[in-house]
Amino acid sequence: RFVPKRMVPFSFPLSKCALWDPVPMGDVIGTHITYYRNPRLSLVEKTLRLAYRHAKQNEKKPFSCFLLGTLAADEDGEGITLTIDRFDPGREV
């Protein structure tokens, strides 16, 4: 809930019963993002070059870093695209 000039936290009322039955029903199935959709990876060249340069200059082997991007469903709904467009070397501390 948004109140002008200040944020107010919201909470759900206490309840003694759930709105659904938590007992599993039916057979167990496994799902994976690639089972129903065609994944595609898009990596910006500048980001890849920056990560490569950082890896070569780093004395610690291995080192940690972050590749950041966006995940979007295609217009036809048949695929997903992961676009990696930022590199963050992280912090040592």
MDTraj code that builds the backbone (N, CA, C; nanometers):
import mdtraj as md
import numpy as np

residues = "ARG PHE VAL PRO LYS ARG MET VAL PRO PHE SER PHE PRO LEU SER LYS CYS ALA LEU TRP ASP PRO VAL PRO MET GLY ASP VAL ILE GLY THR HIS ILE THR TYR TYR ARG ASN PRO ARG LEU SER LEU VAL GLU LYS THR LEU ARG LEU ALA TYR ARG HIS ALA LYS GLN ASN GLU LYS LYS PRO PHE SER CYS PHE LEU LEU GLY THR LEU ALA ALA ASP GLU ASP GLY GLU GLY ILE THR LEU THR ILE ASP ARG PHE ASP PRO GLY ARG GLU VAL".split()
xyz = np.array([
    [0.0854, -0.1171, 0.0000],
    [0.0000, 0.0000, 0.0000],
    [0.0896, 0.1229, 0.0000],
    [0.0575, 0.2200, -0.0820],
    [0.1386, 0.3399, -0.0931],
    [0.0610, 0.4591, -0.0394],
    [0.1228, 0.5267, 0.0558],
    [0.0657, 0.6495, 0.1105],
    [0.1596, 0.7617, 0.0693],
    [0.1076, 0.8716, 0.0134],
    [0.1967, 0.9779, -0.0323],
    [0.2953, 1.0217, 0.0763],
    [0.4208, 1.0371, 0.0350],
    [0.5308, 1.0856, 0.1171],
    [0.5785, 0.9873, 0.2244],
    [0.5211, 0.8685, 0.2311],
    [0.5753, 0.7684, 0.3228],
    [0.5257, 0.6296, 0.2831],
    [0.6089, 0.5326, 0.3080],
    [0.5739, 0.3951, 0.2758],
    [0.5213, 0.3276, 0.4019],
    [0.4161, 0.2512, 0.3862],
    [0.3554, 0.1808, 0.4986],
    [0.3621, 0.0311, 0.4688],
    [0.4235, -0.0482, 0.5562],
    [0.4284, -0.1926, 0.5307],
    [0.2887, -0.2537, 0.5410],
    [0.2663, -0.3552, 0.4619],
    [0.1376, -0.4238, 0.4701],
    [0.1611, -0.5652, 0.5211],
    [0.0578, -0.6241, 0.5770],
    [0.0681, -0.7606, 0.6257],
    [-0.0646, -0.8305, 0.6030],
    [-0.0556, -0.9623, 0.5970],
    [-0.1757, -1.0421, 0.5786],
    [-0.2346, -1.0750, 0.7150],
    [-0.3666, -1.0844, 0.7238],
    [-0.4272, -1.1175, 0.8536],
    [-0.3895, -1.2593, 0.8962],
    [-0.3793, -1.2796, 1.0257],
    [-0.3492, -1.4116, 1.0782],
    [-0.4631, -1.5067, 1.0463],
    [-0.4294, -1.6302, 1.0195],
    [-0.5303, -1.7278, 0.9818],
    [-0.4948, -1.8622, 1.0442],
    [-0.5970, -1.9369, 1.0820],
    [-0.5747, -2.0689, 1.1399],
    [-0.5810, -2.1777, 1.0330],
    [-0.6267, -2.1435, 0.9152],
    [-0.6340, -2.2444, 0.8098],
    [-0.5763, -2.1883, 0.6792],
    [-0.5195, -2.2777, 0.5996],
    [-0.4622, -2.2370, 0.4719],
    [-0.5708, -2.2353, 0.3658],
    [-0.5440, -2.1616, 0.2599],
    [-0.6398, -2.1527, 0.1504],
    [-0.6286, -2.2710, 0.0548],
    [-0.5278, -2.3543, 0.0723],
    [-0.5102, -2.4716, -0.0113],
    [-0.4609, -2.5871, 0.0740],
    [-0.4763, -2.7057, 0.0229],
    [-0.4318, -2.8267, 0.0916],
    [-0.2844, -2.8486, 0.0588],
    [-0.1947, -2.8473, 0.1593],
    [-0.0516, -2.8602, 0.1312],
    [-0.0065, -3.0025, 0.1004],
    [-0.0949, -3.1007, 0.1046],
    [-0.0576, -3.2397, 0.0782],
    [-0.0373, -3.2579, -0.0725],
    [0.0774, -3.3154, -0.1147],
    [0.1012, -3.3354, -0.2579],
    [-0.0026, -3.4273, -0.3208],
    [-0.0411, -3.3976, -0.4431],
    [-0.1377, -3.4802, -0.5155],
    [-0.0793, -3.5167, -0.6516],
    [-0.0983, -3.6388, -0.6939],
    [-0.0536, -3.6799, -0.8265],
    [0.0918, -3.7239, -0.8279],
    [0.1384, -3.7515, -0.9505],
    [0.2754, -3.7973, -0.9697],
    [0.3719, -3.6799, -0.9641],
    [0.4952, -3.7108, -0.9264],
    [0.5996, -3.6095, -0.9222],
    [0.6480, -3.5847, -1.0645],
    [0.6575, -3.4590, -1.1004],
    [0.7106, -3.4241, -1.2319],
    [0.8269, -3.3279, -1.2139],
    [0.9199, -3.3343, -1.3031],
    [1.0325, -3.2422, -1.3014],
    [1.0147, -3.1388, -1.4114],
    [1.0466, -3.0157, -1.3814],
    [1.0366, -2.9127, -1.4839],
    [1.1699, -2.8424, -1.4969],
    [1.1961, -2.7960, -1.6131],
    [1.3184, -2.7229, -1.6403],
    [1.2840, -2.6141, -1.7405],
    [1.3539, -2.5038, -1.7317],
    [1.3224, -2.3895, -1.8170],
    [1.3366, -2.4241, -1.9657],
    [1.4249, -2.5190, -1.9998],
    [1.4448, -2.5544, -2.1399],
    [1.3449, -2.6583, -2.1887],
    [1.2627, -2.7125, -2.1008],
    [1.1671, -2.8142, -2.1428],
    [1.0553, -2.7540, -2.2276],
    [1.0086, -2.6369, -2.1912],
    [0.8980, -2.5742, -2.2626],
    [0.9412, -2.4561, -2.3488],
    [1.0605, -2.4046, -2.3275],
    [1.1040, -2.2858, -2.4007],
    [1.2406, -2.3078, -2.4641],
    [1.2662, -2.2323, -2.5686],
    [1.3950, -2.2374, -2.6357],
    [1.4816, -2.1234, -2.5829],
    [1.5851, -2.1547, -2.5023],
    [1.6669, -2.0473, -2.4457],
    [1.7669, -1.9926, -2.5479],
    [1.7967, -1.8641, -2.5336],
    [1.8957, -1.7988, -2.6186],
    [1.9788, -1.7070, -2.5299],
    [2.1087, -1.7086, -2.5489],
    [2.1999, -1.6264, -2.4702],
    [2.2585, -1.5200, -2.5612],
    [2.2511, -1.3958, -2.5155],
    [2.3077, -1.2837, -2.5893],
    [2.4060, -1.2138, -2.4963],
    [2.5310, -1.2021, -2.5406],
    [2.6363, -1.1434, -2.4585],
    [2.6972, -1.0268, -2.5341],
    [2.6980, -0.9099, -2.4718],
    [2.7553, -0.7910, -2.5331],
    [2.9075, -0.8073, -2.5373],
    [2.9665, -0.7810, -2.6532],
    [3.1104, -0.8019, -2.6717],
    [3.1934, -0.7176, -2.5752],
    [3.1515, -0.5945, -2.5521],
    [3.2245, -0.5064, -2.4613],
    [3.2310, -0.5667, -2.3207],
    [3.1230, -0.6273, -2.2762],
    [3.1182, -0.6903, -2.1441],
    [3.2126, -0.8096, -2.1377],
    [3.2123, -0.8903, -2.2424],
    [3.3005, -1.0061, -2.2467],
    [3.4473, -0.9640, -2.2463],
    [3.4826, -0.8613, -2.3217],
    [3.6212, -0.8134, -2.3259],
    [3.6638, -0.7571, -2.1899],
    [3.5736, -0.6861, -2.1229],
    [3.6047, -0.6309, -1.9914],
    [3.6292, -0.7429, -1.8898],
    [3.5453, -0.8458, -1.8921],
    [3.5621, -0.9588, -1.8005],
    [3.6923, -1.0332, -1.8307],
    [3.7249, -1.0496, -1.9579],
    [3.8480, -1.1181, -1.9964],
    [3.9708, -1.0394, -1.9509],
    [3.9689, -0.9087, -1.9710],
    [4.0808, -0.8241, -1.9282],
    [4.0980, -0.8294, -1.7766],
    [3.9867, -0.8251, -1.7048],
    [3.9928, -0.8312, -1.5586],
    [4.0493, -0.9657, -1.5123],
    [4.0113, -1.0735, -1.5788],
    [4.0597, -1.2068, -1.5417],
    [4.2099, -1.2193, -1.5655],
    [4.2582, -1.1605, -1.6745],
    [4.4023, -1.1676, -1.7036],
    [4.4844, -1.0851, -1.6050],
    [4.4290, -0.9725, -1.5575],
    [4.5026, -0.8849, -1.4661],
    [4.4955, -0.9306, -1.3213],
    [4.4009, -1.0153, -1.2889],
    [4.3820, -1.0595, -1.1515],
    [4.4863, -1.1647, -1.1149],
    [4.5513, -1.1463, -1.0007],
    [4.6527, -1.2411, -0.9570],
    [4.5918, -1.3650, -0.8924],
    [4.4741, -1.3480, -0.8341],
    [4.4081, -1.4621, -0.7692],
    [4.3459, -1.5519, -0.8754],
    [4.3752, -1.6779, -0.8666],
    [4.3133, -1.7748, -0.9563],
    [4.2478, -1.8801, -0.8705],
    [4.1250, -1.9091, -0.8762],
    [4.0186, -1.8387, -0.9468],
    [3.9728, -1.7147, -0.8694],
    [3.8969, -1.6306, -0.9327],
    [3.8420, -1.5113, -0.8696],
    [3.6910, -1.5080, -0.8947],
    [3.6208, -1.4245, -0.8214],
    [3.4754, -1.4170, -0.8384],
    [3.4374, -1.2820, -0.8979],
    [3.3293, -1.2830, -0.9739],
    [3.2764, -1.1614, -1.0353],
    [3.1290, -1.1845, -1.0649],
    [3.0641, -1.0834, -1.1188],
    [2.9230, -1.0919, -1.1531],
    [2.9027, -1.0511, -1.2981],
    [2.8226, -1.1252, -1.3701],
    [2.7747, -1.0853, -1.5012],
    [2.6261, -1.0560, -1.4840],
    [2.5846, -0.9367, -1.5187],
    [2.4470, -0.8938, -1.4955],
    [2.3743, -0.8746, -1.6273],
    [2.2462, -0.9001, -1.6262],
    [2.1693, -0.8834, -1.7485],
    [2.0215, -0.8929, -1.7236],
    [1.9479, -0.9181, -1.8310],
    [1.8025, -0.9261, -1.8229],
    [1.7545, -1.0565, -1.8857],
    [1.6439, -1.1056, -1.8334],
    [1.5800, -1.2260, -1.8857],
    [1.4433, -1.1852, -1.9382],
    [1.4153, -1.2164, -2.0639],
    [1.2883, -1.1749, -2.1241],
    [1.2303, -1.2878, -2.2076],
    [1.0990, -1.2988, -2.2047],
    [1.0297, -1.3951, -2.2898],
    [1.0125, -1.3346, -2.4283],
    [1.0273, -1.4170, -2.5307],
    [1.0094, -1.3707, -2.6673],
    [0.8636, -1.3334, -2.6925],
    [0.8410, -1.2558, -2.7963],
    [0.7047, -1.2098, -2.8259],
    [0.6098, -1.3244, -2.8561],
    [0.6603, -1.4292, -2.9209],
    [0.5733, -1.5419, -2.9538],
    [0.5514, -1.6363, -2.8356],
    [0.6253, -1.6133, -2.7255],
    [0.6078, -1.6954, -2.6066],
    [0.6775, -1.8296, -2.6144],
    [0.7478, -1.8563, -2.7221],
    [0.8128, -1.9858, -2.7407],
    [0.9547, -1.9915, -2.6859],
    [1.0167, -1.8785, -2.6639],
    [1.1555, -1.8792, -2.6192],
    [1.1825, -1.7726, -2.5159],
    [1.2996, -1.7812, -2.4572],
    [1.3448, -1.6800, -2.3629],
    [1.4838, -1.6357, -2.4052],
    [1.5165, -1.5122, -2.3760],
    [1.6472, -1.4577, -2.4100],
    [1.7118, -1.4003, -2.2852],
    [1.8321, -1.4460, -2.2559],
    [1.9121, -1.3918, -2.1471],
    [2.0160, -1.3005, -2.2112],
    [2.0062, -1.1706, -2.1839],
    [2.0980, -1.0725, -2.2391],
    [2.1912, -1.0257, -2.1286],
    [2.3187, -1.0591, -2.1410],
    [2.4189, -1.0179, -2.0422],
    [2.4881, -0.8948, -2.0965],
    [2.4744, -0.7833, -2.0230],
    [2.5270, -0.6586, -2.0749],
    [2.6113, -0.5788, -1.9752],
    [2.6331, -0.6326, -1.8564],
    [2.7129, -0.5611, -1.7571],
    [2.8073, -0.6566, -1.6851],
    [2.9224, -0.6048, -1.6469],
    [3.0231, -0.6809, -1.5726],
    [3.0525, -0.6079, -1.4434],
    [3.0523, -0.6812, -1.3325],
    [3.0842, -0.6242, -1.2021],
    [3.1923, -0.7122, -1.1395],
    [3.3132, -0.6565, -1.1191],
    [3.4198, -0.7386, -1.0622],
    [3.3988, -0.7734, -0.9152],
    [3.3031, -0.7123, -0.8505],
    [3.2777, -0.7410, -0.7100],
    [3.3771, -0.6710, -0.6201],
    [3.3732, -0.7056, -0.4945],
    [3.4638, -0.6468, -0.3956],
    [3.5385, -0.7557, -0.3247],
    [3.6579, -0.7239, -0.2840],
    [3.7397, -0.8222, -0.2136],
    [3.6938, -0.8412, -0.0703],
    [3.6336, -0.7394, -0.0098],
    [3.5916, -0.7463, 0.1301],
    [3.4449, -0.7782, 0.1367],
])
top = md.Topology()
chain = top.add_chain()
for i, resn in enumerate(residues, 1):
    res = top.add_residue(resn, chain, resSeq=i)
    for name in ("N", "CA", "C"):
        top.add_atom(name, md.element.get_by_symbol(name[0]), res)
traj = md.Trajectory(xyz[None], top)
